[in-house]
Amino acid sequence: MSSSVQKLLIVIAAAEDADRLLDRMTEAGHPATKISSTGGFLRRGNVTLLSGVEADAVDTVLAMVRAECRPREEYIPVQALPFP
């Protein structure tokens, strides 16, 4: 393999989307390291993916992220907010 890593992508994805995204990235030749993480505000389970890619592959991987990770809206009661 003659490719050289030029960029480090740090992707934080919802736990529900992460395995599907990781599979797609690996199949496309962009393996990643998976680290479990937790969101600071909503305390939801996330996954942080670290992937070293060539500079010209960044847009391709970001397109995979957009395709596999859906946006979410969360509604929380005012009483649950961490503010006084």
Beta strands, then each sheet from edge to edge (+ up, - down):
strand 1: 7-14
strand 2: 33-38
strand 3: 45-53
sheet 1: 1+ 3- 2+
end
